[in-house]
């Protein structure tokens, strides 16, 4: 049997379910999933196998109206991921329908989608009746000439296998791009930072803006098979540092425990995780921070 391999870009508004779908397709958590919008910053590639076909997913940041440098860099990364892909999947939330944001994305697709395979995935189908779904599918297909339409629930797994099989068959014939057992091309230290950032976002999403980031400073493999990881949480104000630390360091301690537990499960080894919180008022304007997130600083201009 011949093998196929290629890149699939997942695009859509923030919270459309792209990260959830990526994690389900790959079979492991490689992308941050929270209830807060705009949490995916880097173009995270997850690798999924479908028989002899290797699908490399590019989970792009959600497409939205950018206001700050970080926003602009994230949106540029999203469209860059789509432009480089063999297949583009537009994800739309069933219960939100054709929003102003979806209309803007359709306009963008009209510019870059010509001659490309672009498919539609209507997500969260369990939230609306069948007739609403069919009406939404018809409306979207009248707006853009999609190759195929899939009704899915990324969270529950409905329709995901059909979408994976279809995508695998649309990729170009050729050798696999990654080893069969590799699930992501992000460095482990970045995945570790993302896991901690997810725990911070889930715990503090009502108290802190998303102007914080996590970096893995050191990664030390020990002789006993365990790993020592030092991470820094960067915030922009002293007041934010107090929120992250919590009373008597209680908040950062529980965040560290939750992140360590998940890291141990992910890495299948013992993890010694140490977190520090530092105030860097201008981290949003530092090129180095963008490189750590897999974004291009220049795209934020």
C-alpha positions in Angstrom: 0.0 0.0 0.0 1.2 3.5 -0.8 1.6 6.0 2.0 0.3 9.5 2.2 1.4 12.4 4.3 0.7 16.1 4.5 -0.4 19.1 6.5 -4.0 19.9 7.6 -4.7 23.4 9.0 -7.6 23.8 11.5 -8.9 27.3 11.4 -11.9 29.1 13.0 -12.9 31.6 15.6 -11.5 31.3 19.1 -13.2 28.5 21.1 -14.5 26.8 17.9 -13.0 23.5 19.3 -9.8 23.3 17.2 -7.6 22.3 20.1 -10.2 19.7 21.3 -10.4 18.2 17.8 -6.6 18.1 17.5 -6.1 16.4 20.8 -8.8 13.8 19.9 -7.4 13.1 16.5 -3.9 12.7 17.9 -5.0 10.7 20.9 -3.1 12.8 23.4 -3.1 16.3 24.8 -0.7 18.4 22.7 -2.7 21.6 22.6 -4.0 23.8 25.4 -7.7 23.5 26.0 -9.5 26.0 28.2 -12.8 27.9 28.3 -11.0 31.2 27.8 -10.7 32.4 24.2 -7.5 33.0 22.4 -5.5 30.5 24.4 -3.7 28.7 21.5 -0.7 30.9 20.7 1.7 28.8 18.7 1.0 26.8 15.6 1.1 23.4 17.3 1.5 20.4 15.1 0.0 17.2 16.2 0.6 14.0 14.2 -2.2 11.5 13.7 -2.2 8.2 11.8 -5.0 6.8 9.7 -3.9 3.4 8.3 -1.0 4.2 5.9 -1.8 7.9 6.0 0.0 10.4 8.3 -1.9 13.6 9.0 0.1 16.5 10.5 -2.3 18.9 12.1 -1.5 22.6 12.4 -3.7 23.9 15.2 -3.7 27.6 14.5 -4.6 30.4 17.0 -8.3 31.4 16.7 -9.0 34.1 14.0 -10.3 37.3 15.6 -10.0 41.1 15.2 -6.5 41.8 16.5 -5.8 44.8 18.8 -2.3 44.3 20.2 1.0 43.1 18.9 0.5 39.6 20.3 -3.0 39.5 18.8 -1.6 40.5 15.3 1.2 37.9 15.6 -1.3 35.2 16.5 -3.6 36.0 13.6 -0.7 36.1 11.1 0.4 32.7 12.4 -3.2 31.4 11.8 -3.3 32.5 8.2 0.3 31.4 7.6 -0.6 27.9 8.8 -3.6 27.8 6.5 -1.6 29.1 3.5 1.1 26.4 4.0 -1.3 23.4 4.4 -2.4 20.7 1.9 -6.0 20.8 3.3 -7.8 23.4 5.3 -10.6 22.6 7.8 -12.9 25.5 8.8 -14.5 24.8 12.1 -17.8 26.5 13.0 -19.7 26.2 16.2 -23.2 24.9 15.5 -25.0 26.9 18.1 -23.3 30.2 17.1 -23.7 29.8 13.4 -22.5 32.4 10.9 -21.2 35.1 13.1 -19.4 38.3 11.9 -16.1 36.5 12.7 -17.0 33.5 10.5 -18.0 35.9 7.7 -14.5 37.5 7.9 -12.8 34.1 7.8 -14.9 33.2 4.7 -13.6 36.4 3.1 -10.0 35.4 3.9 -10.6 31.9 2.5 -11.8 33.4 -0.7 -8.3 35.0 -1.0 -6.1 32.0 -0.1 -8.4 29.0 -0.8 -8.5 29.0 -4.6 -7.3 25.6 -5.9 -7.1 24.3 -2.4 -9.0 21.5 -0.6 -11.1 23.3 2.0 -13.6 21.3 4.1 -16.2 22.4 6.6 -16.6 20.9 10.1 -19.6 22.0 12.0 -18.7 21.3 15.6 -20.8 20.9 18.9 -23.6 19.4 16.9 -25.2 18.1 20.1 -26.2 21.7 21.0 -28.7 22.3 18.2 -31.6 20.4 16.5 -31.0 18.6 13.2 -33.0 21.2 11.1 -30.8 24.0 12.5 -27.7 22.0 11.5 -28.9 21.4 8.0 -29.9 25.1 7.5 -26.4 26.2 8.8 -24.7 23.7 6.5 -26.7 25.0 3.5 -26.0 28.6 4.3 -22.2 28.1 4.7 -22.0 26.0 1.5 -23.8 28.8 -0.4 -21.1 31.2 1.0 -18.1 29.1 0.0 -17.5 26.1 -2.2 -16.4 23.5 0.4 -15.1 20.1 -0.8 -17.1 18.3 1.9 -19.1 19.1 5.0 -18.8 17.1 8.3 -21.0 17.3 11.4 -18.9 16.6 14.4 -18.6 16.8 18.2 -14.9 17.1 18.9 -15.5 16.7 22.6 -17.6 13.6 22.4 -15.9 12.1 19.3 -19.0 12.0 17.0 -18.0 12.1 13.3 -14.3 12.5 14.1 -13.3 9.1 12.7 -15.0 9.9 9.4 -13.3 13.3 9.2 -9.9 11.7 9.9 -10.4 9.0 7.2 -11.5 11.6 4.6 -8.5 13.9 5.4 -6.0 11.0 5.2 -7.3 10.2 1.7 -6.9 13.8 0.5 -3.2 14.1 1.3 -0.5 13.8 -1.3 1.2 10.4 -1.8 4.6 10.2 -0.3 6.7 9.0 2.7 5.7 9.9 6.3 7.0 13.2 7.6 7.5 12.0 11.2 8.3 8.7 12.9 5.2 6.7 13.5 5.3 7.1 17.3 5.8 10.8 17.3 2.7 12.8 18.2 3.9 16.4 18.0 6.8 18.4 16.6 6.9 20.9 19.5 9.8 20.6 21.8 8.9 18.9 25.1 9.9 22.0 27.0 7.3 24.0 25.1 4.6 21.4 25.7 5.4 21.5 29.4 5.1 25.3 29.4 1.7 25.1 27.7 0.4 22.6 30.2 1.3 24.9 33.1 -0.2 27.9 31.3 -3.4 25.9 30.8 -3.6 25.3 34.6 -3.0 29.0 35.3 -5.7 30.0 32.8 -8.2 27.5 34.2 -7.6 28.6 37.8 -7.3 32.4 37.3 -9.3 33.1 34.1 -11.7 35.5 36.0 -8.9 37.4 37.8 -6.1 37.7 35.3 -6.1 38.9 31.7 -4.3 36.6 29.3 -1.3 38.8 29.4 0.8 36.1 31.1 3.1 33.5 29.6 5.1 30.5 30.9 8.6 29.5 29.8 10.6 26.4 30.6 14.0 27.7 31.7 15.8 24.4 32.4 15.1 20.8 31.6 17.3 18.3 33.4 17.1 14.5 32.8 18.2 12.8 35.9 20.0 9.4 36.3 17.1 7.9 38.2 14.9 8.4 35.1 13.0 11.5 36.5 13.2 15.0 35.1 13.6 18.3 36.8 11.8 21.2 35.1 12.2 24.9 36.1 9.6 27.2 34.7 9.0 31.0 34.9 5.5 32.6 34.8 5.8 36.1 33.4 3.2 38.7 34.3 3.0 42.4 33.5 2.2 43.9 36.9 3.1 43.4 40.6 -0.6 43.0 41.4 -0.8 40.0 38.9 2.2 38.4 40.7 0.2 38.4 43.9 -2.8 36.8 42.3 -0.7 34.0 40.7 1.1 33.3 44.0 -2.0 33.4 46.1 -2.2 33.7 49.9 1.0 32.1 51.4 1.9 30.8 47.9 -1.2 28.5 47.9 -2.4 29.2 44.4 1.0 28.7 42.6 1.5 25.5 44.7 -1.8 24.0 43.6 -1.2 25.0 39.9 2.3 23.4 40.1 0.8 20.2 41.5 -1.9 20.0 38.8 0.7 20.7 36.1 3.2 18.1 37.5 0.5 15.4 37.7 -0.4 15.9 34.0 3.2 16.1 32.9 4.0 12.8 34.7 1.1 11.2 32.9 2.2 12.7 29.5 5.9 11.9 29.9 5.3 8.6 31.8 8.1 9.5 34.3 8.5 11.2 37.6 8.6 15.0 37.3 10.1 17.6 39.7 8.5 20.9 38.7 9.6 24.2 40.2 7.7 27.4 39.3 8.8 31.1 39.8 6.7 34.2 39.1 8.4 37.2 37.6 7.1 40.7 36.7 8.1 41.8 33.2 6.0 44.9 32.3 7.0 44.8 28.6 7.1 41.1 27.8 4.5 41.6 25.2 7.0 43.7 23.3 10.0 41.4 23.6 11.0 39.4 20.5 12.4 36.6 22.7 9.1 35.9 24.3 7.4 35.5 20.8 10.1 33.0 19.7 9.4 30.9 22.8 5.7 30.8 21.8 6.5 29.9 18.2 5.3 33.2 16.8 7.0 35.8 14.6 7.6 39.1 16.5 7.7 41.0 13.2 4.1 39.8 12.4 2.9 41.9 15.2 3.7 45.1 13.6 
